[in-house]
Amino acid sequence: MIRFGSLELKSNLFLSPLAGYTNLPFRLVVREIGGVDLCTTDLVNARSLIERNRKALKLIETNAQDRPLAVQLFGSVPEEMRDAALYLESLGVSSVDINMGCPVKKVCRVGGGSAMMTELDRTAHLVRTMVHALRIPVTAKMRLGWDDENLTAPELVRALEDAGVAAVFIHGRTREQGFSGGVSLEGIRRVVAAARNIPVIGNGDVTTPEAARVMMETTGCAGVSVGRGAFYDPWIFVRTRHHLDTGELLPEPSFAERVRIMTRHLDRMVEVFGEELGCVMFRKVAPWYSKCFGPASGFNKRVVHLRSRAEFDELLAEYQRWRAPFCDETGELLPRYRPAPMVPSFLQADAEDEPASVRRTAIPVPRGPVEVW
């Protein structure tokens, strides 16, 4: 159990915002699997929300099963951020998260995202304006700094705490790194040490239950937030919760379970966006699931042209027949065809004895609705 101000949460595992991906269908899928409590939407432009832009409203779409919910806002005008947050509060959102970590140029050049880490006084004023107007908690998501020469996160977390934020999410890379290079656990630890009374949540390369445990033990962070790792493995929350509680590692989901959840995800996409758009959007989702299928090039080539729910059933059945020779009698892959295990950047030293051919060190950054992640 963990608290963000007045908000009491059942889990210290969080779904991070991932532009173009952490929409209502995916949030419902991970909630059904379990292990997570607070989930966060895709990042939303505060001004667009105030103007009731149709696309912005779709980004915050939710329902009764999607609780507790945080909406992540980006912007640099205090009054706009305040008014957008007040609107969200009126809709029943559980908390508002301020994006101070996005490295994308189109966000930074308007003073949002990682640019907020370069002007501490101005950022603290913006946060204070929001906190004073809201009854729900305000949190912030940041990086270690703009670059290795400007690691401002420890100083910023103190300024934000003074301004009234209820919690901070810290990604263990700089803006300059983007999503490449290693995550610095020492950098996260320094942010944890700088905070006085608010929880600090670690983020970055949490792709396995072991990675979550190591990040928490090494940095002292109060929890972990997972973005790309959750899309690679929607079961990561329930498996991590079990690992943290018992020390045991649950077996990875079977192929049949992966197919069930993938199909459930598509059904949710169709429910929320309609069949035509839902299938088009699912074209970029299905290849994440197939990363754990073993040989899957034929499936990937067809699913990226998906047009209907019936077509999906047809191509999935065809793929399962094609895949059968690679499997044992239980339907699981023979050892030589199994995908390599994921090794987070901050655990690579522990895996140096393994040949590179049997380990993966990163999840490719997906294309979202922004030009560069």
N, C-alpha and C positions, 0 to 999 in steps of 0.2 A: 504494500500500500504506500502511496506517495501523495503529497499535497502540492498543488500549485495555488497558493493563496487559499481562497475559500473552496477550491475544487478538489475533492477527494477522489483519487483514482485507485482502481483495483490492481493495476499493473504498472511496473516501471519500464515496460517495453512499449515503444511508440512507433507508429508508422509515419515516416518522414514524407513531406511533400515531394512529389516527383512530377515535374511539368509534363502534362499530356498523359499521365498514367494513373495517378492516385485519385481517380474519379469515383463516383458513387458505386458503380459496379465492382471495382476492385476492393474498395473499402468494405463492402458487404461480404465479399468472398473471404477476406482475411479475418473478419469478425466471426464468420460462421466456423472457420477452422479453429479459432481461439487463441488465447495467450496475450492478446493485445486489448487495450482499453481505449485510450485517446488516439484517434487518427486525425490526420491533418489533410486538408484539401490541397489541390494544386495551388500555386501562388496566383493571387488575384490582384489586378491593378485597382487601387483604391478609387481613383477618379472614375474608372469605368463602372465600378459598383455604385457609386453615388449617382451616376447618370443612368443606372439601371440598364446598362448594356446587355443585350441578350446573351452574348457569349459569356460575360462575367457572371450572370445569374445562373447559367448552366454549370459553371465551375463550382458553384456553392450548392448545387442541388443535393438534397438529402432526404431522409425519411426517418421514421421512428426507430428503425433498427440500427440507424447509423449514429449512435450516441455512446459516449460523449464525443463531440466533434469540435475540432479547432479549424479555423479558417486562417490561412496565411495571406497577409496583405503585403504589398510592396508599394512604395511611394516615398516622397521626400517632403511633402507639404503637410505640416502638422494638422491643420484644420481639415484637410481632405482625409487623412488617416483617421482622425477622430470621428468624423461624420460617417465614414464607411464602417468603422468599428461599432458605432452606435446603432447603425442599421442592422448589423449582424447580431448585436445583442438583442434587438427587438424581434429577431427571427428565432431566438432560442439557442444560438450557438453557445457552446460551453466555454470557449476561450478564443482569444485572438492572438495570432503569432505574427511578429514583424520579421520580414525577410531582410536580414543584414548580411547574408552569406552568398547570395546568387552571384556568380562571376560573369554572367552574361552581359555583353556590352550594352545592349538596348535597355537593360535595367540599371546598370551602373551609371550610364551617361545622363540619366535624369536624377541622379542623386540617391537612388535606391540600391538595394542589394549590398554588395561588399563595399560600395562607396560610403556607406554609412559608418564604416569602421575608421574612416580617415578624418572625420569631423565629430569628435566626441561630444563637445558642448551642444552642437546643433542636434545631434542624435538624442542626447539626453533630454533636451527640450521637447522634441517630438514625442518621446516616450511619456514624459510627464504630462503632456497635453492629453494623451490618450488615457493614461491611468486615472487621472483626476475626473474624467468624464464617464468612465465605465464602472459597472459593478462586477463584471466578469473579469477573470485574470487576463493579464497581458504578458506574453512571453516573447522571447527573441531568439532567432536562429542566426548564428554568425559563424565565421571562420576564424582561424588563428590570427589573421591579419591580411593586409594587402599583398605583401611579399615577405621574404625572409628578413628583410631589413626593417620591416614595420609590423612587428608582432604585437598588435595593440589589444588583443582580446582580453588579457588580464586587467588592463586598465579600463577597458570598456565595460567589462562585467561589473566592476565596482561602481562605475557611473550609472549603469542601468539599474543596479540594485538600489542605489540612492534615489533613482527616478521612480522606483516602484514596480519594476518587473517582478513577476512571480516565479519565473524560472528561465534558464538559458539553455539552449541547445547549441553545442559547439562541434563543428565539423573540423576534424584534425588535419586540415590542409589550408594553405593560403589561397587567396584569390588568384594569384599568379599560377599556382599549380593546376587550377581547375579540378579535374578528377583524375589527374595523372600523378605519378610519384607516390611515395609512401605517406601513410597517415602517421602523424606524430603523437604517440601516447604521452610523451613528456609535455608537449604543448597543451594537450587536454588537461593533464595533471596540474599545470600552472594556472589554468583558468579555474579549475575546481578549488585550488588553494586560495585564489583571489576572492572568490565569493564568500560572503560572511554567513548569510542565513538562508539563501535560496538554493534550491536544487540545481545542479548542472548535469545535463544529459549529454552523453558522448555520442558521436556519430562519425561514420566514415569507415568503409570496408568491413562492416559487420555482416559477414556472409555466412557465418556458422554459429551454432550455440557456443562453441569453444571461444570464438572471437569475442562474443559478447561478454563472456566470463572474464577473459583476460583483460579486456578494456576496462571493465568495472574494477577488477582487483588491482590493476596497475595504476589507474588514474584516480580512483576513489569517487568516480562519478556515480550519481544516484540512480542512473538507469541508462539505457541505450535506445537510440532511435535508428530505424532501419529504412532505407529507401530502395536502392537497386537490389540489395540482398533479398528484400521481400518479394520483388518481382521475379527474381531468379528462383526463390524458394518461399512460396506463401505460407509454408508450414513452419517457418523459422521462429515465429513467436511462440507457438505451442511447444516446439521442441526446445527452445531456449528456456522457457519457463520451467519445464521439467528438469532440464540440466542444472539450472540455478538452484532449484528446490531440492534435488536428490543427488546431484553429482553424476547421474547416469545420462547416457546419450541414447535417445530413442532411435530406432532404425529409420532410415529414410523412407518416405512414402513409396508404396509399390507403383508399378506402371499403371495398374488399374485405377488406383487412387488419384494419380496425376491426371489421368484422362477424365475421371469424374469431375475433378475440380476445374480443369480446363473447360469442360463442357458447361459446367455451372457458370463459369465466368462469361462465356459467350451468351448464355441465356440471360444473364443479368444485363449484358450490353444491349441485347435486343429489347429487353423490358424498358430500359431507360432511354435508349436512343432510337428505337425502332429497328426493324430488321435490316433495311438497306444500310443505314448509317452505322448501326451496331456491328454489322459484318465487316464493313470497310474499316472501322476502328480496330476491330479484332485482328486485322491482318498484321499489325505490329505487336500484338499481344501473344499470339500463338507461338511464335518462334522462341519466346522466353521459356515457355513450358517445354518445348522440344529440346532445349539445351540438355535436359536430363534424360531424353529418350534413347540416347545412343545414336546409331545411324538414322538420320532423319532428313536428308537433303531433299528427297522426293516430296515428303510432307511439306517442308518449308516452301518449296517452289510452287506448290499448289495453293497453300493456305494464304499466301500473300496476294492472291487474286480472288479471295472468297467473296461471294456475292449473296449467298442465302444460307439459312440454317440447314435446309435439306442438303445443300451441296457439302456442307461441313460433315454431316453424318456419312455421306458417301465417300468423301476423301479419307475420313478417319478410318472407316471400315477397310478401305483399300490399303491404307498404310499399315494397319494392324496385321493384315494378311501378309504383306510384304516383309514386315518386321519379324515374323514368327521364326524363320531360320536362324536368327541371331540370338534366340532365347532358349532357355531350358524348359523343362516340362511344366514349370510353374508360371511361365510367361515372363520371367525376369531375364535380363540380358546375361549372356555368358560372360565370364570375367574379362575376356580380351576385348569385348565391345563396350564395356562400361565407361562412362565419362570420367575423366580425372577429377579428383576432389578439389574443391575450391580452397585456396590458401590466401588469406588476407595479407596485405602488404606488411603489417606489423607482426606477422607470424612466419614470414618466409624464412627467417634464420632457423626456425625449428624444423623446416622441411628441406633443408639444403642437401640432406643425404638422399632425397628422392630425386630421380631423374626428372628433368623438366617435362618430359613427355607424359608423365603420369600426374602432373599437377597443373592447376590453373591458378593464375595469380590475380586476375581481375575480371570484372564483369564489364563488357563494353558499354560505354555510355550511350543510351538510346537517343534517337532523334525525337525531340519534342516540338512544341509549337514555337520555340525560340531558335535562333539561328546557330548558336554555339552554346554548349553546356558549360 
